[in-house]
Every structure is written in structure tokens, then in C-alpha cells.
């Protein structure tokens, strides 16, 4: 089974690409969705132990956590050391289940794939990208965003050019969504034909 990792810098259309793979009929998973589930379940107690007061009614308050990390970026390393292994375990279980179910491919969106230093066992990497000006425009359009916050986020990520260099496939998400969907559908059809799937 082809294990496809989807990544790209902030505001470059990773969710759009993941949706296109889902529409093409293969199982998909978002690491961000996994984190959201963990912040309502098994990660609540350990995250609360690291950042006292971020849990509200048994759920991590992500806005409060983000404010604290913005004030003290050294907290990112502690948080990631705690949360990343839980996310990796969920992703591994998802991919194994997709393979056991007989799928030719499955795709997982991991925003900080290259930055994490963990390959997740992906056989292929699909990278989203847009021109820097478009990326900055998209980031600054997000609620509560500032130039300073944008610069902090971008500083934690590899440059787009480096991600593109490491990609198996590259998707410029400035193009219309239907064009991306057609490209992904053709890619998935090729993968399924190669695997002997109807």
C-alpha cells in the first residue's frame, strides 16, 4: 500500500489537498484532527500537568495553550515531546488498518512532517505550496493573526523551497480546487491500476 504523507507550510492548502484525496476514494486522516481528539481525551491530564490551568471541563483550551506558547516558545519542545508520540501511534494504527482493509493507498496530513524529524513510514510525500505573497495574504486573513504571530509561525517551519525539493508530488494550491481534484483523481487511479485494483 502507498502510504502518502501530505505536508506543506502554513496556509498552503494542505486541507484542500487532503479533501481531494478523500474525494478520490482513499482513506484519509489529519494529524490536526488527531490532536484535537487527544486534547479531549488521553492528552488532557499530561498537558494540564505541563501547563497548569489550560484544561477546562476536561478539555484542553487550545487558545489559552497557544497564548502561553506565544509568550514562552520554549514550551513547544515539551508539548511536542508529549503529544507527538501519541499522534504517531494513531497514524500508524490508521495506516495499518487501511492496508489490512486492502486499500491501494491512504493519505495522512502532517503539517510539521519534515520539521518533526519522523518519517511515519510514508512511501510518498505530497507537498502543497503557493507563492510567498499568497501565503502571507492567507495567513494574515486568519482570525486573531498578526504580522508578529505569522513571523513566529513561519520561523518554526522549513522554507517552502526545501519542502518542495523533498516532495514526491507537488501541488500549487493557488490553482482552482477542481483542477487539484482532477490531478489527485488521476494520481490515485494510477496508483490503484499499479496495485491491480479495479
C-alpha positions as CSV (number, residue, x, y, z in Angstrom):
1,X,0.0,0.0,0.0
2,X,1.2,3.5,-0.8
3,X,1.4,5.5,2.4
4,X,1.1,9.1,1.4
5,X,2.1,12.0,3.7
6,X,0.6,15.4,2.9
7,X,2.5,18.4,4.2
8,X,3.4,22.0,3.3
9,X,3.9,25.3,5.1
10,X,1.1,27.1,6.9
11,X,-1.7,28.4,4.6
12,X,-0.6,26.5,1.5
13,X,-3.7,24.3,1.2
14,X,-3.0,21.1,3.0
15,X,-6.6,20.6,4.0
16,X,-7.7,21.2,0.4
17,X,-5.3,18.5,-0.9
18,X,-6.4,16.1,1.8
19,X,-10.1,16.6,0.8
20,X,-9.1,15.9,-2.8
21,X,-7.6,12.6,-1.8
22,X,-10.7,11.7,0.2
23,X,-12.9,12.6,-2.8
24,X,-10.7,10.3,-4.9
25,X,-11.8,7.4,-2.7
26,X,-8.9,6.6,-0.4
27,X,-8.8,6.7,3.4
28,X,-7.5,9.9,4.8
29,X,-6.6,11.3,8.2
30,X,-5.5,14.7,9.5
31,X,-2.9,14.9,12.3
32,X,-4.6,18.1,13.4
33,X,-7.9,16.2,13.9
34,X,-6.0,13.6,15.9
35,X,-4.5,16.3,18.1
36,X,-8.0,17.8,18.7
37,X,-9.3,14.3,19.8
38,X,-6.3,13.9,22.1
39,X,-6.9,17.3,23.6
40,X,-10.4,16.0,24.6
41,X,-9.1,12.6,25.8
42,X,-5.8,10.9,26.7
43,X,-3.6,14.0,26.4
44,X,-5.6,16.2,28.7
45,X,-4.1,15.2,32.0
46,X,-0.4,15.2,30.9
47,X,-0.8,18.5,29.0
48,X,-2.5,20.1,32.1
49,X,0.4,18.8,34.2
50,X,2.8,20.7,31.9
51,X,0.7,23.9,31.6
52,X,-1.4,24.3,34.7
53,X,-4.8,25.7,34.1
54,X,-5.1,25.0,30.3
55,X,-7.8,22.3,30.9
56,X,-11.4,23.5,31.0
57,X,-14.1,20.9,31.8
58,X,-11.8,18.0,30.8
59,X,-10.7,19.6,27.5
60,X,-7.6,21.5,26.6
61,X,-8.3,25.1,25.9
62,X,-6.3,25.4,22.7
63,X,-6.5,29.3,22.6
64,X,-5.1,29.5,26.1
65,X,-2.4,27.0,25.3
66,X,-1.4,29.0,22.1
67,X,-1.2,32.2,24.1
68,X,1.2,30.6,26.6
69,X,3.3,29.1,23.9
70,X,3.5,32.5,22.1
71,X,4.7,34.0,25.4
72,X,7.2,31.3,26.0
73,X,8.1,29.4,22.8
74,X,10.4,27.0,24.9
75,X,7.2,25.2,25.8
76,X,6.8,23.9,22.2
77,X,9.5,21.3,22.8
78,X,8.0,20.0,26.0
79,X,4.5,19.9,24.4
80,X,5.7,18.1,21.3
81,X,7.7,15.5,23.3
82,X,4.4,14.6,25.0
83,X,1.9,14.8,22.1
84,X,3.9,13.7,19.1
85,X,4.3,10.0,20.2
86,X,0.5,9.8,20.8
87,X,-0.2,11.2,17.3
88,X,2.4,8.9,15.7
89,X,0.7,5.9,17.3
90,X,-2.7,6.9,16.0
91,X,-1.3,7.5,12.5
92,X,0.5,4.1,12.5
93,X,-2.8,2.3,13.5
94,X,-4.8,4.2,10.8
95,X,-2.3,3.2,8.1
96,X,-2.1,-0.4,9.2
97,X,-5.9,-0.7,9.3
98,X,-6.1,0.8,5.7
99,X,-3.6,-1.7,4.5
100,X,-5.3,-4.6,6.2
101,X,-8.6,-3.5,4.6
102,X,-7.0,-3.8,1.2
103,X,-6.7,-0.2,0.1
104,X,-4.1,0.6,-2.6
105,X,-3.3,3.9,-0.8
106,X,-4.0,6.0,2.3
107,X,-3.1,9.7,3.0
108,X,-2.3,11.5,6.2
109,X,-1.9,15.3,6.5
110,X,1.0,16.1,8.9
111,X,1.7,19.9,8.9
112,X,5.2,19.7,10.5
113,X,6.2,16.4,8.8
114,X,9.7,17.5,7.9
115,X,10.2,19.6,11.0
116,X,9.4,16.7,13.3
117,X,12.2,14.5,12.0
118,X,9.9,11.5,12.0
119,X,9.0,9.8,8.6
120,X,5.9,7.9,9.8
121,X,6.8,5.2,7.3
122,X,5.4,7.2,4.4
123,X,6.3,5.9,0.9
124,X,5.4,9.2,-0.8
125,X,5.2,12.8,0.1
126,X,2.7,15.3,-1.4
127,X,3.7,18.9,-0.7
128,X,1.4,21.9,-1.1
129,X,2.8,25.3,-2.0
130,X,1.8,28.8,-3.2
131,X,3.7,32.0,-3.9
132,X,5.0,33.7,-0.7
133,X,2.8,36.7,-1.2
134,X,-0.3,34.5,-1.5
135,X,0.8,32.5,1.6
136,X,1.2,35.7,3.7
137,X,-2.1,37.1,2.5
138,X,-3.9,33.9,3.5
139,X,-2.1,33.8,6.9
140,X,-3.0,37.4,7.8
141,X,-6.6,36.8,6.8
142,X,-7.0,34.3,9.7
143,X,-8.8,35.5,12.8
144,X,-6.5,36.9,15.5
145,X,-3.5,36.8,13.3
146,X,-0.8,39.5,13.4
147,X,2.5,40.0,11.5
148,X,4.4,39.1,14.6
149,X,2.5,35.9,15.1
150,X,2.9,35.0,11.4
151,X,6.6,35.5,11.7
152,X,6.8,33.3,14.7
153,X,4.9,30.5,12.9
154,X,7.0,30.8,9.8
155,X,10.2,30.7,11.8
156,X,9.3,27.2,13.1
157,X,8.9,25.8,9.6
158,X,11.3,24.8,6.8
159,X,11.1,27.2,3.8
160,X,8.7,26.2,1.1
161,X,11.5,25.6,-1.4
162,X,13.1,23.0,0.8
163,X,9.7,21.2,1.3
164,X,9.2,21.2,-2.5
165,X,12.7,19.8,-3.0
166,X,11.8,16.8,-0.8
167,X,8.4,16.1,-2.4
168,X,7.3,13.1,-4.4
169,X,4.4,15.2,-5.8
170,X,3.9,19.0,-5.7
171,X,0.6,20.8,-5.7
172,X,0.3,24.6,-6.3
173,X,-3.0,25.3,-4.4
174,X,-3.3,28.7,-6.0
175,X,-4.9,26.9,-8.9
176,X,-8.7,26.2,-8.9
177,X,-9.8,23.3,-6.5
178,X,-11.4,21.3,-9.3
179,X,-8.0,21.2,-11.1
180,X,-6.4,19.9,-8.0
181,X,-9.2,17.3,-7.6
182,X,-8.6,16.1,-11.2
183,X,-4.9,15.8,-10.7
184,X,-5.3,13.8,-7.5
185,X,-8.0,11.6,-9.0
186,X,-5.6,10.8,-11.9
187,X,-2.8,10.1,-9.4
188,X,-5.0,7.8,-7.3
189,X,-6.2,6.0,-10.4
190,X,-2.6,5.3,-11.5
191,X,-1.8,4.0,-8.0
192,X,-4.8,1.7,-8.0
193,X,-4.0,0.4,-11.5
194,X,-0.5,-0.3,-10.5
195,X,-1.7,-2.2,-7.5
196,X,-4.2,-4.1,-9.7
197,X,-7.3,-2.6,-8.1
198,X,-10.4,-2.0,-10.2
